């Protein structure tokens, strides 16, 4: 049996699942992703434990990408959120105890619950089955360790195979040394209640004091982990005025309010699901606040099943999911071929005489991923363009974010996640990344070779950039290197536009919004449905004109 809290909780979860059904884990307030922790501590750990793979860096915009790539290259299993390195179902017994006021709840435990499909059974309990349980409790303030006497008492009960972790977890939450009122405030999926919320809730502002009062009807404050934030919108611009809390009175600096802005309360439940945007009305007893029309919130691509009319021409896609995903909305996706995971510097290089030592493409389970890595290694793009019947080529440059490995003698490979699964490591060659000093000069030369290849093609340039926020107004620039990549993308698109006789699809600013509930997860290039519909409408218009 593995026992531990915080970082020790991560180790306990990881190793218990690696031993499969022979092991159990009793943990509290665990980290579930090493990189979702204090950056200073993460840097110290990685650079000292894996100096051959992890370099010191002061760069903030590319930190997450760099550390993710380095962990993959060093074979550091940094997360128990994905099933690639951790499956709670492989354990004999699990009791994960989470203190409700700890920031680990939203940053570590909620992603763990969602990723592995734990279901709420009330009383702050989440189960895969009664022997695999996560329990929310309240035994102190913040990231407080589980008190020693609680550990001893309930660990003794955990060793009794006649009692389930679900029973023991509820005993912890109801223990007299804990606060049992946590039960009503434990995180819940409140999305089924949204229609009721629309009917009952209201929000009004006191403009002189800069406070917004929210009435929740018969919903108790903090129910299900309910949290409320405040944004202002004007046209396509939006700004967060107050971060999320359980308080129903939100105070913000009144001098920050834009003239003519619409104030909106944003609600999320304890599982971080977006619930609604609630317009703020002026209080009758205070000065009126001028408002503009409230901004339409884009719909998640996965929430809408309606199919779009077909695109008539057969299209060759060289790019990424931002283009390919749009075709999932069509009645008849007319894609002649799709080439991804092969940035231009790699795709336009000569094929390597052999793969690096230790790289085996057959290690990749997914047939699609094997095909993409094979095509990148064999530099198949020119041959596929020549031998695949198609009416036009659609290009986007989102995959240009991927690192490139220069193997020497002109051989280059993409250091994609899929290639890492095949055994490719960053030490197989010299790593070249967006932002490196000689990156753009290498890219410009490769782009010219692509331009020459496409001279006789009908090219449509899908000019997509990274989104700076999601549909809830959540800022993505602190988590992802948005600005750096968009600066580089602007240069890249300009080079292709100048060299090719191509048609360009651009996007209004209000559609460049990430979807926090996208089927591939939150990312600055996973967009809301409106983005993909705009692409398809623009594509039909271009094809009809041509």
N, C-alpha and C positions, 0 to 999 in steps of 0.2 A: 504494500500500500504506500502511496506517495502523499505526503502532507506538506503544505506550504502556503504562504501568503505573498501577495504582490508579485515580485519577480520570482520568488520561490513557487508561487502558484502557477506561473507560466511553465516552469520546469516540471512541476508535478503533473500538469495536464498533458504536456508533451510526451513525457516518458511513460506515463500510464497507458496512453493510447498505443505507443509503440510496442508494448508488451502484450497487446491485444487482451483477450478475455482473462488473462492471469492476473491483471492488476486493477486496483481501484484508486481513486483520487479524492482527497478531502482538502479543499482549498478555499481561500477567502481573498476577496479583492484582487484577483489575479490580473496581470497584464496578459493580453491575448495577441498583441502584435508589438514586437520589440521597437519598431520604428514609430509607433504611436505613443512615444514617451518623451521625457525631457531630452532635448537634442544634445545638450552637453554630456549627459551620462551615456547616451547612445554612441556619440562620437568616441568618447573615452574607451568604452567597451570594445567597439569594432576595431579601432586602430591599434589597440593593445593586444586583443585576442587574435586578430587576423591581419597583421601588418602587411603581409604579402598581397593582400587583396583590397584592403580598405585604407585609402590615403586620407591624410588630414585635409580639411577643406574649410574655407571661410565663406564659401558661396552659399547664399540662402535660396536663390531662385531654382537651382538645380539639385538641391540637397536630397530631396526625397527620391528623385529619379536615380541619382548617383548611388545612394545607399542601397536602394532596391536592387540595382544592377550588381553592386559589389556583393551583396548578400547571396544573390543567385550564383554569381561566379565562384564564391567561396563555399557554396553548398551550405550556407547558414539557413536553417529552417526557422525563419524569423516569426512565423505566425501560426497560431492554432485556429485561426478563423476560417481558413479554407481546408477542404478535405484532402488536399494534396499531401499534407504532412500530419494531419490530425483528424481522427474521426471518433467522436465521443461514444459512438455505438460500439466501438471495439473494446471499451472498458467493461469490467464486470459491474462496478458500482461507481457512481459519481455524485458528490455533493459539493456544489459550488455556492458559497455564501457571499453575498454582495451587500456591503453597507450602502444604504440608500443615498446618503449625502456625499458619497465619494465620487470624484470626477471619473473614476474608472467605470462607473455604471454606464454612462453614455459613450465613453471612448473605447471601452474594452468589452464589457459584458453584453451590452445590447448588440453590437456586431456579432458576437459569438452566438447569442440566442437566435438571431435572424439567419445567420449563415448555416446553422446546423438544424434549423427547423424545430426548435423547442416551442411547445404550446403552453399557453397560460391555462392553469386550472384553478385560478383564484388564489386568494390569500398570499399573493406575491410569489407563488410557486410556478415554475416552468419545467415541463418534463418532456423527455422523449419516451420514457416509461417511468414507473415509480422508482426504479433503481438508478435512473440517470436524471438528476434533478438540479435545477438552479433555484436558489431561494434568496429573495430580497429581505433584508432585516435592517434594524437600526440599533447598533450597539455603541455608537459614538459619533464624533464629528469628523467628517471628511474621510481621508484615507487612514482611518484608525485601524490598527491590527485587532483581530478578534481576541478579546481578553483571554488570558491563560486559563482561567477557571472554566470559561465556556468551551475552549478547545478541549480541555481534559474531559469534561462531562459528556460532551456530545460526540467526541471522537470515540469514547468508550461505547456509546450507543451505536456508532457507525460500525464498530467491529462486530456487533451482534447481527449476524446475517438474517435473523428473524424479523428485523425491523427495516423498513425501506428507507432510503435517503429522503423520500418525499415526507414521510412521517417525522423523521429527525429534523429536516429543514424547518418544518412548521413548528416543531418544538423550540428550535432556536429563536424563531421570530416572535414566539409567544412567551419566551423565557422572561421572568421578572427582571432580569438584568438588561433586557432590551425594551424598546418602546414599541408596543404592539399596534399603535395607530398607523404604523407603516403599511399595514394591510391595504388600507384604502388608497394609499398613494403609490403603491407599487406599479411599475410600468405596465401598461396595457395597450393593446391595439384598439384605439377609439374610432377608427375610420367608419365602422358601421353606424356610429351615432351622429355622424356629421349632419344628416338632414335635420335631426332634432336640434343640434347646435345652431344651425341657420335660423330656425324658428325662435329660439329662446334668447340668443345672445345679442348684446348691443354694446357699443362703445361710444363714449362721449369725451370731449376734450375741454379742459379748463385752460384756455390759451394763455392767460396771464401767469399761471404757475408752471406751465409746461408739463401738465400731467394728464394722463388718459385713464379714465375709470371704465372698467369692463364689468358688465353684468353677465353672469353665466347661467342665469335662470336657476334651475334646481340641481345644477352640477356643482358639487363641492370643490372648493379651491384645491388644486393639486391632485384631483382625482385622476387615477391612471397615469400619474406622472405628467399631467397636463402642464405645458409651459407656454408662455405668451411673450412675443416680441413685438417690436414696432418698427415699421418702415415708412418712408415717404416716397411717393412716385410722382413723376411729372413727365408726361410723354413716355419715352423709352428709358428715361433715367430713373434710378432708384437708389436709396441709401438706407442703411440700417441705423435707426436712431436709438434703439434700446435692445440689448441682447435678451435672450430668453430666460424667464424666471417663472416661478409659480405665482407671483404676486398679481393681483387683479387691479392694482394701481401702478401704472408705468410712468415714471418721471423721466423727462428728457430736457435738454437745454433748449428753451424756446427760440433762441437766436439762430439755431440751426435749421429752423423750418423754412423751406423754400417758399417764395411767393406763389400762390396758386397750386401748391402741392396737395395731393390726396394722401391723407394718413391712413394706414392700414395696419390692423393688428393681425399678426401671423401666429397661428396656433399649431403646436406640435404635441403629440402624445409622448409618453415616457419611452416608447420604442423609436422615437425620432421620426415617426411618420408625419408628413405634412397633412394637416386637417383642413384648414380653410384660411382665407383672407377676409377679414371683417372690416368694412369701411368705418372710419371714425367720424361721428357726427358732431357738429359744434354744440356745446352745452348752451341751453337757452339762457342761462344766467350769466354767461360770459361773452366776451367779444367773439363775433363770428369769424371763423377761419375760412378763407376762400378755398374752394376745392376744385380740382379738375376732374374730368371723367376718370373713373377708376380703370386701371390697366387690366386688360384681360390676362388671366393666368393661363399660359399654354398647357395643353393637356398632355399627359404622359403618353408616350408611344405605346406602352404596353396596356394602357387602359382602354384603348379604342380598337375595336375589331373591324370597323368598316373598311372595305377595300377600295382602293383608288382605281380608276380606269387604266387599262393597259397602255404601255408605251410601245409604239409599233416597231421602231427600229431595233435591230439586234446590236447590243452595246458591249464593248470590251472595256472592262474597268481595270485601271491601274491606279491603285490607291489604298483605301482603307474602309473600315466599316461605316464611316460617315456617308459614303456613297452607297455601298452595298446594302446597308440596312434599309434605305428608302425603298428598295425593290421588294422588300418583304410586305409592303403595303399594297402591292399590285395584285390584280386578279391573275395575271400571267407575267411573272418576272421574266423579262426577255434579255437575259444576260448571256452573251456568247462565251465570255471567259472572265475570270476575276483573278488578278495577281496582286497579292498583298505581302507585307512583311519583308519587302525587298526595296529599301531606299535607293534612290537614283545612283548614289556613289557605288553601291554594290551591284545593282542591276546592270549598270553600264561598264562594269569591269570584266576582265577576262576570267573564265572559270579556273578554279584552282586545280592543279594536277591531281591532288588528293585531299581528302578531308583531314583536319588536324587530328593528331593522335588522341584517342579517347572519344571521338565524336562518332555516333552511330545513329543515323536518322530513324532506323527501325525501332529505337527506344521510345519514339513518340506514339502514343496511343491513337490520337486523332488522325484519320486519313487526310482531312483537309490540312492540318498543320504539317503533316509529313510532306504533302505536296508543295506547300509554300516554302518549306526549308529546302527541299530538293530543287525547286525552281530557282531559288536564290543562289544555291551552291553551283548549279549548272548554268546560271545566267540565261534562263529560258525565255525572258521577255521578248527579245527580238524574234526568235523562232515562233513563239506563240502568236505574235502580231502578224507574222507573215503567213501562218498556216491556219489561222482561225477566221472563218467568215464572220464579218461584222460590218455594221453600217457606220459606226462612229466609235471613237475612243474617249472615255470619260476619265479625267485625271483629278485626283486630289492629293495633297502633300502632307497629310496628317502623319503618315508613317515615317516621314523624314526625321521625326524625333528619335528614332531608334539609333542606338550606337552602332558604329562600324568597326570591324576588326581588320586591320591591314596585316595580312599574313606574310607580306614580302613578295618580291618578284611579280608585283602587279596583282596578286590574288587578294580578294576582299570578300568578307562575309558579313552579313547582318547579325548583330548580337541581339536577336529577338528573344523573347521569352521562350518561344518554340524551339529555337536553336539551342538555348541553354538546356532544355529538356533532353535534347539529343547528346548532351555532353560537352557542348562548346563552352569554353571559359574565356574570360577576358585576357588571360595570360597566354592564349594561343597566338597573339599578335599584338600590334599597337592599337590601342583603343582611341577612336576618334568620335567625339560627341558634339552636339549642338553647343555652341559657345566656346569651343576650343579655338585657339588662334588661327590654325590653318584650315578650319572646317569649311568656311565659305569658298576659299580658293579651290579646294578639292571638289566641292559641290558644283561650283560654276563650270569647271571643266567637264564633269560628268553630265551636267545638264545640257551642255552644248552637243554632246554625243546623242542624248535623247532627242534633242530638237532635230538633229540631222535624221535620226531614225523616223521621226514622225512627219517629215515634210510632205509626204503624199497622203497623210491621214486627215480625216475629218475629226478635229479635236474639240472637245468641250471641257473647259477648265472649271472644275467645281471649287471655287475660291473660298475655302472654309478656314476659319481661324479658331483658336481656343476660346471657350466661353470664360468670362470672368466671374460668373455667378450662376447659381441654379435657379429653378423656377420659384423658389421660396425667398429669393434675395440673399441666400447664403454666399458669402464671399469665398471664391475658390483660389484667389491669388496668393493666399498665405500657405496653402496646402500644395499647390501645383505651380510650376514655373511658367505661368501664363504669359507674362510680359515678354520674357526672353524668347519664347517660342514664336509668339506673334510677330516680333520684330524680324526674326529670321524668315518666317513664312512670307512676310510682306516682300522681302528681297527675292525670295525664290519664285513667288508667283509673278513678280515683275519681270524676272529673267525669262520665264516661259512665255509670257504675253508678248514680250518684245521679239522673241525668236520664232514664234509660231503664228500662223494665221488661224487663230482659235476664237471660239465664242466663250464668254465668261458668264458664269452664274454667280451672282453676289447675293447677299442676304441683308435685310434690314436689321438694325441693331436689336430690336425687340425679339427677334428669332434666334439670336446667338445666345441661347440660354440652355444650360445643362439640365438634364433630367435626373433628379436625385433617385428616381425609381426606375431608371432605365434597366432593361433586362441584362445588360452587361455591367451594371453597377455605375456609381457616380464617377464621372470623369469630365474634364473640360471639353471633350469631343464626343460625348454621348448626349444627344440633344432631345428636346421635346418633339412631339409629333408634328407640330406646326413647321418646324425646320424641314423635315423630310417631305412634307406635302408641298412646301414652297419649291424645293428642289425638283420634284416631279412635275409640278405645273410649269416651271421655267424650262425644264427639259422638253416637255411636249411642245411648248411654244417655239423653241429653237428648231426642233425636228420638223414641225409643220412648216415653218418659214423656209427651211432648207430643202 
